[in-house]
Structure formats: C-alpha cells, structure tokens
Amino acid sequence: MMAGGISEALVTTMLVAVAIPIMLAHTFLSRRVDHVIGDMEEKAVALTNIIMRNGH
C-alpha cells in the first residue's frame, strides 16, 4: 500500500519538475511576442504617417 503512495509522489514530483520549466518558457515567449507586436505596431503607425504625408 505504501508503494502506491510513493509512486504517486514520484509522478507528481516529476510532473512539477516538467511543468515549471514549461511555465517559464511560456512566460518568456509571451513577453517576447508582446514586445514584437509592440514593435510592429510602432512601425505600422510610422509607415501610415509616411504614406499620409506623401498624399497617397
């Protein structure tokens, strides 16, 4: 009976050990995507301003 509890604890520990790096990677990539989107929005506004200034 105790072996089942130990096995469950080991599986849970393994899953936590996998989940933490995945969460960190998700956070890093989400922030990176937000940064890239912000850059793209700035460049789109700048391009729109150039086009509007040139009378197109």
mmCIF file of the N, C-alpha and C atoms, coordinates in Angstrom:
data_MODEL
# 
_entry.id   MODEL 
# 
loop_
_atom_site.group_PDB 
_atom_site.id 
_atom_site.type_symbol 
_atom_site.label_atom_id 
_atom_site.label_alt_id 
_atom_site.label_comp_id 
_atom_site.label_asym_id 
_atom_site.label_entity_id 
_atom_site.label_seq_id 
_atom_site.pdbx_PDB_ins_code 
_atom_site.Cartn_x 
_atom_site.Cartn_y 
_atom_site.Cartn_z 
_atom_site.occupancy 
_atom_site.B_iso_or_equiv 
_atom_site.pdbx_formal_charge 
_atom_site.auth_seq_id 
_atom_site.auth_comp_id 
_atom_site.auth_asym_id 
_atom_site.auth_atom_id 
_atom_site.pdbx_PDB_model_num 
ATOM 1   N N  . MET A 1 1  ? 0.818  -1.192 0.000   1.00 0.00 ? 1  MET A N  1 
ATOM 2   C CA . MET A 1 1  ? 0.000  0.000  0.000   1.00 0.00 ? 1  MET A CA 1 
ATOM 3   C C  . MET A 1 1  ? 0.861  1.255  0.000   1.00 0.00 ? 1  MET A C  1 
ATOM 4   N N  . MET A 1 2  ? 1.975  1.222  0.718   1.00 0.00 ? 2  MET A N  1 
ATOM 5   C CA . MET A 1 2  ? 2.839  2.391  0.780   1.00 0.00 ? 2  MET A CA 1 
ATOM 6   C C  . MET A 1 2  ? 3.525  2.644  -0.562  1.00 0.00 ? 2  MET A C  1 
ATOM 7   N N  . ALA A 1 3  ? 3.784  1.576  -1.316  1.00 0.00 ? 3  ALA A N  1 
ATOM 8   C CA . ALA A 1 3  ? 4.445  1.735  -2.612  1.00 0.00 ? 3  ALA A CA 1 
ATOM 9   C C  . ALA A 1 3  ? 3.590  2.564  -3.565  1.00 0.00 ? 3  ALA A C  1 
ATOM 10  N N  . GLY A 1 4  ? 2.284  2.427  -3.471  1.00 0.00 ? 4  GLY A N  1 
ATOM 11  C CA . GLY A 1 4  ? 1.395  3.213  -4.324  1.00 0.00 ? 4  GLY A CA 1 
ATOM 12  C C  . GLY A 1 4  ? 1.494  4.693  -4.009  1.00 0.00 ? 4  GLY A C  1 
ATOM 13  N N  . GLY A 1 5  ? 1.594  5.032  -2.731  1.00 0.00 ? 5  GLY A N  1 
ATOM 14  C CA . GLY A 1 5  ? 1.731  6.431  -2.329  1.00 0.00 ? 5  GLY A CA 1 
ATOM 15  C C  . GLY A 1 5  ? 3.056  7.016  -2.765  1.00 0.00 ? 5  GLY A C  1 
ATOM 16  N N  . ILE A 1 6  ? 4.114  6.214  -2.628  1.00 0.00 ? 6  ILE A N  1 
ATOM 17  C CA . ILE A 1 6  ? 5.439  6.674  -3.051  1.00 0.00 ? 6  ILE A CA 1 
ATOM 18  C C  . ILE A 1 6  ? 5.460  6.871  -4.561  1.00 0.00 ? 6  ILE A C  1 
ATOM 19  N N  . SER A 1 7  ? 4.854  5.945  -5.277  1.00 0.00 ? 7  SER A N  1 
ATOM 20  C CA . SER A 1 7  ? 4.795  6.058  -6.736  1.00 0.00 ? 7  SER A CA 1 
ATOM 21  C C  . SER A 1 7  ? 4.039  7.318  -7.148  1.00 0.00 ? 7  SER A C  1 
ATOM 22  N N  . GLU A 1 8  ? 2.933  7.577  -6.488  1.00 0.00 ? 8  GLU A N  1 
ATOM 23  C CA . GLU A 1 8  ? 2.147  8.777  -6.803  1.00 0.00 ? 8  GLU A CA 1 
ATOM 24  C C  . GLU A 1 8  ? 2.946  10.043 -6.507  1.00 0.00 ? 8  GLU A C  1 
ATOM 25  N N  . ALA A 1 9  ? 3.680  10.042 -5.402  1.00 0.00 ? 9  ALA A N  1 
ATOM 26  C CA . ALA A 1 9  ? 4.502  11.204 -5.053  1.00 0.00 ? 9  ALA A CA 1 
ATOM 27  C C  . ALA A 1 9  ? 5.608  11.423 -6.081  1.00 0.00 ? 9  ALA A C  1 
ATOM 28  N N  . LEU A 1 10 ? 6.216  10.346 -6.553  1.00 0.00 ? 10 LEU A N  1 
ATOM 29  C CA . LEU A 1 10 ? 7.274  10.466 -7.555  1.00 0.00 ? 10 LEU A CA 1 
ATOM 30  C C  . LEU A 1 10 ? 6.724  11.007 -8.878  1.00 0.00 ? 10 LEU A C  1 
ATOM 31  N N  . VAL A 1 11 ? 5.561  10.522 -9.277  1.00 0.00 ? 11 VAL A N  1 
ATOM 32  C CA . VAL A 1 11 ? 4.949  11.001 -10.519 1.00 0.00 ? 11 VAL A CA 1 
ATOM 33  C C  . VAL A 1 11 ? 4.603  12.477 -10.387 1.00 0.00 ? 11 VAL A C  1 
ATOM 34  N N  . THR A 1 12 ? 4.036  12.860 -9.244  1.00 0.00 ? 12 THR A N  1 
ATOM 35  C CA . THR A 1 12 ? 3.680  14.260 -9.020  1.00 0.00 ? 12 THR A CA 1 
ATOM 36  C C  . THR A 1 12 ? 4.918  15.142 -9.056  1.00 0.00 ? 12 THR A C  1 
ATOM 37  N N  . THR A 1 13 ? 5.987  14.701 -8.415  1.00 0.00 ? 13 THR A N  1 
ATOM 38  C CA . THR A 1 13 ? 7.239  15.459 -8.405  1.00 0.00 ? 13 THR A CA 1 
ATOM 39  C C  . THR A 1 13 ? 7.793  15.605 -9.814  1.00 0.00 ? 13 THR A C  1 
ATOM 40  N N  . MET A 1 14 ? 7.725  14.532 -10.590 1.00 0.00 ? 14 MET A N  1 
ATOM 41  C CA . MET A 1 14 ? 8.212  14.581 -11.965 1.00 0.00 ? 14 MET A CA 1 
ATOM 42  C C  . MET A 1 14 ? 7.390  15.577 -12.789 1.00 0.00 ? 14 MET A C  1 
ATOM 43  N N  . LEU A 1 15 ? 6.088  15.550 -12.614 1.00 0.00 ? 15 LEU A N  1 
ATOM 44  C CA . LEU A 1 15 ? 5.233  16.461 -13.373 1.00 0.00 ? 15 LEU A CA 1 
ATOM 45  C C  . LEU A 1 15 ? 5.496  17.916 -12.999 1.00 0.00 ? 15 LEU A C  1 
ATOM 46  N N  . VAL A 1 16 ? 5.740  18.182 -11.723 1.00 0.00 ? 16 VAL A N  1 
ATOM 47  C CA . VAL A 1 16 ? 6.074  19.546 -11.297 1.00 0.00 ? 16 VAL A CA 1 
ATOM 48  C C  . VAL A 1 16 ? 7.417  19.953 -11.893 1.00 0.00 ? 16 VAL A C  1 
ATOM 49  N N  . ALA A 1 17 ? 8.370  19.027 -11.919 1.00 0.00 ? 17 ALA A N  1 
ATOM 50  C CA . ALA A 1 17 ? 9.692  19.324 -12.482 1.00 0.00 ? 17 ALA A CA 1 
ATOM 51  C C  . ALA A 1 17 ? 9.599  19.638 -13.975 1.00 0.00 ? 17 ALA A C  1 
ATOM 52  N N  . VAL A 1 18 ? 8.630  19.072 -14.659 1.00 0.00 ? 18 VAL A N  1 
ATOM 53  C CA . VAL A 1 18 ? 8.423  19.359 -16.078 1.00 0.00 ? 18 VAL A CA 1 
ATOM 54  C C  . VAL A 1 18 ? 7.616  20.648 -16.252 1.00 0.00 ? 18 VAL A C  1 
ATOM 55  N N  . ALA A 1 19 ? 6.622  20.854 -15.400 1.00 0.00 ? 19 ALA A N  1 
ATOM 56  C CA . ALA A 1 19 ? 5.717  21.994 -15.552 1.00 0.00 ? 19 ALA A CA 1 
ATOM 57  C C  . ALA A 1 19 ? 6.406  23.332 -15.308 1.00 0.00 ? 19 ALA A C  1 
ATOM 58  N N  . ILE A 1 20 ? 7.303  23.400 -14.348 1.00 0.00 ? 20 ILE A N  1 
ATOM 59  C CA . ILE A 1 20 ? 7.943  24.681 -14.017 1.00 0.00 ? 20 ILE A CA 1 
ATOM 60  C C  . ILE A 1 20 ? 8.752  25.231 -15.192 1.00 0.00 ? 20 ILE A C  1 
ATOM 61  N N  . PRO A 1 21 ? 9.640  24.453 -15.822 1.00 0.00 ? 21 PRO A N  1 
ATOM 62  C CA . PRO A 1 21 ? 10.354 24.999 -16.988 1.00 0.00 ? 21 PRO A CA 1 
ATOM 63  C C  . PRO A 1 21 ? 9.415  25.369 -18.139 1.00 0.00 ? 21 PRO A C  1 
ATOM 64  N N  . ILE A 1 22 ? 8.346  24.605 -18.318 1.00 0.00 ? 22 ILE A N  1 
ATOM 65  C CA . ILE A 1 22 ? 7.392  24.932 -19.376 1.00 0.00 ? 22 ILE A CA 1 
ATOM 66  C C  . ILE A 1 22 ? 6.714  26.262 -19.080 1.00 0.00 ? 22 ILE A C  1 
ATOM 67  N N  . MET A 1 23 ? 6.345  26.492 -17.830 1.00 0.00 ? 23 MET A N  1 
ATOM 68  C CA . MET A 1 23 ? 5.725  27.767 -17.460 1.00 0.00 ? 23 MET A CA 1 
ATOM 69  C C  . MET A 1 23 ? 6.698  28.923 -17.661 1.00 0.00 ? 23 MET A C  1 
ATOM 70  N N  . LEU A 1 24 ? 7.963  28.722 -17.307 1.00 0.00 ? 24 LEU A N  1 
ATOM 71  C CA . LEU A 1 24 ? 8.968  29.766 -17.507 1.00 0.00 ? 24 LEU A CA 1 
ATOM 72  C C  . LEU A 1 24 ? 9.149  30.068 -18.993 1.00 0.00 ? 24 LEU A C  1 
ATOM 73  N N  . ALA A 1 25 ? 9.202  29.029 -19.811 1.00 0.00 ? 25 ALA A N  1 
ATOM 74  C CA . ALA A 1 25 ? 9.340  29.225 -21.256 1.00 0.00 ? 25 ALA A CA 1 
ATOM 75  C C  . ALA A 1 25 ? 8.122  29.954 -21.813 1.00 0.00 ? 25 ALA A C  1 
ATOM 76  N N  . HIS A 1 26 ? 6.944  29.592 -21.353 1.00 0.00 ? 26 HIS A N  1 
ATOM 77  C CA . HIS A 1 26 ? 5.719  30.254 -21.811 1.00 0.00 ? 26 HIS A CA 1 
ATOM 78  C C  . HIS A 1 26 ? 5.742  31.736 -21.458 1.00 0.00 ? 26 HIS A C  1 
ATOM 79  N N  . THR A 1 27 ? 6.144  32.052 -20.241 1.00 0.00 ? 27 THR A N  1 
ATOM 80  C CA . THR A 1 27 ? 6.211  33.452 -19.813 1.00 0.00 ? 27 THR A CA 1 
ATOM 81  C C  . THR A 1 27 ? 7.213  34.223 -20.656 1.00 0.00 ? 27 THR A C  1 
ATOM 82  N N  . PHE A 1 28 ? 8.395  33.648 -20.873 1.00 0.00 ? 28 PHE A N  1 
ATOM 83  C CA . PHE A 1 28 ? 9.429  34.301 -21.676 1.00 0.00 ? 28 PHE A CA 1 
ATOM 84  C C  . PHE A 1 28 ? 8.931  34.551 -23.097 1.00 0.00 ? 28 PHE A C  1 
ATOM 85  N N  . LEU A 1 29 ? 8.349  33.523 -23.702 1.00 0.00 ? 29 LEU A N  1 
ATOM 86  C CA . LEU A 1 29 ? 7.895  33.651 -25.087 1.00 0.00 ? 29 LEU A CA 1 
ATOM 87  C C  . LEU A 1 29 ? 6.716  34.611 -25.207 1.00 0.00 ? 29 LEU A C  1 
ATOM 88  N N  . SER A 1 30 ? 5.820  34.603 -24.233 1.00 0.00 ? 30 SER A N  1 
ATOM 89  C CA . SER A 1 30 ? 4.686  35.537 -24.263 1.00 0.00 ? 30 SER A CA 1 
ATOM 90  C C  . SER A 1 30 ? 5.165  36.977 -24.200 1.00 0.00 ? 30 SER A C  1 
ATOM 91  N N  . ARG A 1 31 ? 6.138  37.238 -23.338 1.00 0.00 ? 31 ARG A N  1 
ATOM 92  C CA . ARG A 1 31 ? 6.683  38.596 -23.245 1.00 0.00 ? 31 ARG A CA 1 
ATOM 93  C C  . ARG A 1 31 ? 7.381  38.986 -24.535 1.00 0.00 ? 31 ARG A C  1 
ATOM 94  N N  . ARG A 1 32 ? 8.085  38.047 -25.133 1.00 0.00 ? 32 ARG A N  1 
ATOM 95  C CA . ARG A 1 32 ? 8.779  38.319 -26.391 1.00 0.00 ? 32 ARG A CA 1 
ATOM 96  C C  . ARG A 1 32 ? 7.770  38.648 -27.493 1.00 0.00 ? 32 ARG A C  1 
ATOM 97  N N  . VAL A 1 33 ? 6.697  37.878 -27.563 1.00 0.00 ? 33 VAL A N  1 
ATOM 98  C CA . VAL A 1 33 ? 5.657  38.129 -28.561 1.00 0.00 ? 33 VAL A CA 1 
ATOM 99  C C  . VAL A 1 33 ? 5.046  39.509 -28.346 1.00 0.00 ? 33 VAL A C  1 
ATOM 100 N N  . ASP A 1 34 ? 4.761  39.856 -27.093 1.00 0.00 ? 34 ASP A N  1 
ATOM 101 C CA . ASP A 1 34 ? 4.203  41.182 -26.803 1.00 0.00 ? 34 ASP A CA 1 
ATOM 102 C C  . ASP A 1 34 ? 5.147  42.284 -27.269 1.00 0.00 ? 34 ASP A C  1 
ATOM 103 N N  . HIS A 1 35 ? 6.445  42.079 -27.058 1.00 0.00 ? 35 HIS A N  1 
ATOM 104 C CA . HIS A 1 35 ? 7.441  43.071 -27.481 1.00 0.00 ? 35 HIS A CA 1 
ATOM 105 C C  . HIS A 1 35 ? 7.463  43.197 -29.011 1.00 0.00 ? 35 HIS A C  1 
ATOM 106 N N  . VAL A 1 36 ? 7.441  42.074 -29.696 1.00 0.00 ? 36 VAL A N  1 
ATOM 107 C CA . VAL A 1 36 ? 7.454  42.088 -31.164 1.00 0.00 ? 36 VAL A CA 1 
ATOM 108 C C  . VAL A 1 36 ? 6.186  42.753 -31.698 1.00 0.00 ? 36 VAL A C  1 
ATOM 109 N N  . ILE A 1 37 ? 5.048  42.455 -31.093 1.00 0.00 ? 37 ILE A N  1 
ATOM 110 C CA . ILE A 1 37 ? 3.792  43.081 -31.527 1.00 0.00 ? 37 ILE A CA 1 
ATOM 111 C C  . ILE A 1 37 ? 3.861  44.590 -31.333 1.00 0.00 ? 37 ILE A C  1 
ATOM 112 N N  . GLY A 1 38 ? 4.410  45.031 -30.207 1.00 0.00 ? 38 GLY A N  1 
ATOM 113 C CA . GLY A 1 38 ? 4.562  46.465 -29.967 1.00 0.00 ? 38 GLY A CA 1 
ATOM 114 C C  . GLY A 1 38 ? 5.437  47.122 -31.014 1.00 0.00 ? 38 GLY A C  1 
ATOM 115 N N  . ASP A 1 39 ? 6.549  46.468 -31.351 1.00 0.00 ? 39 ASP A N  1 
ATOM 116 C CA . ASP A 1 39 ? 7.437  46.998 -32.397 1.00 0.00 ? 39 ASP A CA 1 
ATOM 117 C C  . ASP A 1 39 ? 6.716  47.082 -33.743 1.00 0.00 ? 39 ASP A C  1 
ATOM 118 N N  . MET A 1 40 ? 5.957  46.044 -34.073 1.00 0.00 ? 40 MET A N  1 
ATOM 119 C CA . MET A 1 40 ? 5.231  46.038 -35.345 1.00 0.00 ? 40 MET A CA 1 
ATOM 120 C C  . MET A 1 40 ? 4.185  47.149 -35.386 1.00 0.00 ? 40 MET A C  1 
ATOM 121 N N  . GLU A 1 41 ? 3.505  47.372 -34.263 1.00 0.00 ? 41 GLU A N  1 
ATOM 122 C CA . GLU A 1 41 ? 2.505  48.445 -34.220 1.00 0.00 ? 41 GLU A CA 1 
ATOM 123 C C  . GLU A 1 41 ? 3.160  49.807 -34.426 1.00 0.00 ? 41 GLU A C  1 
ATOM 124 N N  . GLU A 1 42 ? 4.309  50.031 -33.779 1.00 0.00 ? 42 GLU A N  1 
ATOM 125 C CA . GLU A 1 42 ? 5.025  51.302 -33.947 1.00 0.00 ? 42 GLU A CA 1 
ATOM 126 C C  . GLU A 1 42 ? 5.438  51.511 -35.399 1.00 0.00 ? 42 GLU A C  1 
ATOM 127 N N  . LYS A 1 43 ? 5.954  50.463 -36.024 1.00 0.00 ? 43 LYS A N  1 
ATOM 128 C CA . LYS A 1 43 ? 6.394  50.573 -37.414 1.00 0.00 ? 43 LYS A CA 1 
ATOM 129 C C  . LYS A 1 43 ? 5.204  50.779 -38.352 1.00 0.00 ? 43 LYS A C  1 
ATOM 130 N N  . ALA A 1 44 ? 4.076  50.150 -38.054 1.00 0.00 ? 44 ALA A N  1 
ATOM 131 C CA . ALA A 1 44 ? 2.878  50.334 -38.880 1.00 0.00 ? 44 ALA A CA 1 
ATOM 132 C C  . ALA A 1 44 ? 2.383  51.775 -38.796 1.00 0.00 ? 44 ALA A C  1 
ATOM 133 N N  . VAL A 1 45 ? 2.413  52.350 -37.597 1.00 0.00 ? 45 VAL A N  1 
ATOM 134 C CA . VAL A 1 45 ? 2.000  53.751 -37.438 1.00 0.00 ? 45 VAL A CA 1 
ATOM 135 C C  . VAL A 1 45 ? 2.956  54.666 -38.190 1.00 0.00 ? 45 VAL A C  1 
ATOM 136 N N  . ALA A 1 46 ? 4.259  54.403 -38.074 1.00 0.00 ? 46 ALA A N  1 
ATOM 137 C CA . ALA A 1 46 ? 5.247  55.229 -38.779 1.00 0.00 ? 46 ALA A CA 1 
ATOM 138 C C  . ALA A 1 46 ? 5.040  55.137 -40.289 1.00 0.00 ? 46 ALA A C  1 
ATOM 139 N N  . LEU A 1 47 ? 4.812  53.942 -40.797 1.00 0.00 ? 47 LEU A N  1 
ATOM 140 C CA . LEU A 1 47 ? 4.581  53.765 -42.229 1.00 0.00 ? 47 LEU A CA 1 
ATOM 141 C C  . LEU A 1 47 ? 3.303  54.476 -42.671 1.00 0.00 ? 47 LEU A C  1 
ATOM 142 N N  . THR A 1 48 ? 2.254  54.357 -41.883 1.00 0.00 ? 48 THR A N  1 
ATOM 143 C CA . THR A 1 48 ? 0.999  55.048 -42.198 1.00 0.00 ? 48 THR A CA 1 
ATOM 144 C C  . THR A 1 48 ? 1.214  56.551 -42.243 1.00 0.00 ? 48 THR A C  1 
ATOM 145 N N  . ASN A 1 49 ? 1.972  57.071 -41.297 1.00 0.00 ? 49 ASN A N  1 
ATOM 146 C CA . ASN A 1 49 ? 2.257  58.511 -41.284 1.00 0.00 ? 49 ASN A CA 1 
ATOM 147 C C  . ASN A 1 49 ? 3.031  58.943 -42.524 1.00 0.00 ? 49 ASN A C  1 
ATOM 148 N N  . ILE A 1 50 ? 4.000  58.144 -42.941 1.00 0.00 ? 50 ILE A N  1 
ATOM 149 C CA . ILE A 1 50 ? 4.775  58.465 -44.146 1.00 0.00 ? 50 ILE A CA 1 
ATOM 150 C C  . ILE A 1 50 ? 3.859  58.472 -45.366 1.00 0.00 ? 50 ILE A C  1 
ATOM 151 N N  . ILE A 1 51 ? 3.011  57.469 -45.475 1.00 0.00 ? 51 ILE A N  1 
ATOM 152 C CA . ILE A 1 51 ? 2.099  57.387 -46.619 1.00 0.00 ? 51 ILE A CA 1 
ATOM 153 C C  . ILE A 1 51 ? 1.145  58.578 -46.627 1.00 0.00 ? 51 ILE A C  1 
ATOM 154 N N  . MET A 1 52 ? 0.603  58.925 -45.476 1.00 0.00 ? 52 MET A N  1 
ATOM 155 C CA . MET A 1 52 ? -0.341 60.047 -45.395 1.00 0.00 ? 52 MET A CA 1 
ATOM 156 C C  . MET A 1 52 ? 0.352  61.373 -45.704 1.00 0.00 ? 52 MET A C  1 
ATOM 157 N N  . ARG A 1 53 ? 1.599  61.524 -45.272 1.00 0.00 ? 53 ARG A N  1 
ATOM 158 C CA . ARG A 1 53 ? 2.353  62.751 -45.524 1.00 0.00 ? 53 ARG A CA 1 
ATOM 159 C C  . ARG A 1 53 ? 2.634  62.942 -47.008 1.00 0.00 ? 53 ARG A C  1 
ATOM 160 N N  . ASN A 1 54 ? 2.832  61.838 -47.705 1.00 0.00 ? 54 ASN A N  1 
ATOM 161 C CA . ASN A 1 54 ? 3.139  61.914 -49.136 1.00 0.00 ? 54 ASN A CA 1 
ATOM 162 C C  . ASN A 1 54 ? 1.884  62.041 -49.988 1.00 0.00 ? 54 ASN A C  1 
ATOM 163 N N  . GLY A 1 55 ? 0.733  62.125 -49.367 1.00 0.00 ? 55 GLY A N  1 
ATOM 164 C CA . GLY A 1 55 ? -0.503 62.386 -50.090 1.00 0.00 ? 55 GLY A CA 1 
ATOM 165 C C  . GLY A 1 55 ? -1.092 61.210 -50.830 1.00 0.00 ? 55 GLY A C  1 
ATOM 166 N N  . HIS A 1 56 ? -0.793 60.022 -50.420 1.00 0.00 ? 56 HIS A N  1 
ATOM 167 C CA . HIS A 1 56 ? -1.359 58.850 -51.105 1.00 0.00 ? 56 HIS A CA 1 
ATOM 168 C C  . HIS A 1 56 ? -2.626 58.439 -50.438 1.00 0.00 ? 56 HIS A C  1 
# 
